[in-house]
Structures are given as C-alpha cells and as structure tokens.
Amino acid sequence: MGNRWSTGEQRFSESQIRQIEDNANVLHITERSIAYQPAFKLAALKAYQEGKTPADIFSEVGFNLDMIGRENPNRCLKRWRKTLASQGEAGLLEEQRGKGSTGRPAAEQSMEKKLA
C-alpha cells in the first residue's frame, strides 16, 4: 500500500490522506501522523473501559487498519490512557503534540557563536 510499517517510517500517500481525512474522527492528518478529534479520544477510552479492543474501536468508526497501521489503535489508546491519568480529560481535549518543545537544534552555529 505504500506505507513502510516494517521500518517504523509511516508515510501516507495523497490518496490515503484524502481517504483518512474524510473520517469525521480525524482532526488533522499529515503524511506522517493523524490527530484525532477529542470527542473520539474520549469515546474510544470509554469503549476500551467497557471491554472493546482498540482495533474494534477504530474499525467500528470506519478506519481501515491496513491503511493506518494495525498497531496504531493500540499505541493511541495507550497514549490517551496515560494522558487521561496524568492530565485528566482536559489533556485529551487539546492537542498536546509539540507542546513545550524547544524545536530542532540549529544544524550549524555561526562562527562567532562557536568562538565565543
């Protein structure tokens, strides 16, 4: 399908991005990641607590597991449970990725900074 799951290098094609973003539970998608709607995160956690498997939760709302990755639901639920435990529901209602990041280090410093 074009995704390189075995290397851990997940990339979605343009057609896959269009298909995935049509799902109402997707907040945003890039070629490398999917951000899910906060309401879906909460509903998925509730369904998980009621005994549904992560794969069933994602499949039932229309995600193609072959496209998004069979381990993606497990990773998401694990991350969301951790966020819920540490930050409560508020942590799931706001996108957390990249928060507090200092960014990538500069590839090269100027000669003046190196000499200082």
Salt bridges, closest charged atoms under 4 A:
GLU9 OE2 - ARG11 NH2 3.21
GLU9 OE2 - ARG32 NH2 3.16
GLU31 OE2 - ARG11 NH1 2.61
GLU50 OE2 - LYS46 NZ 3.03
GLU60 OE1 - LYS52 NZ 2.61
ASP66 OD1 - ARG70 NH2 2.95
GLU94 OE2 - LYS99 NZ 2.82
GLU95 OE1 - LYS41 NZ 3.86
GLU95 OE2 - ARG97 NE 2.90
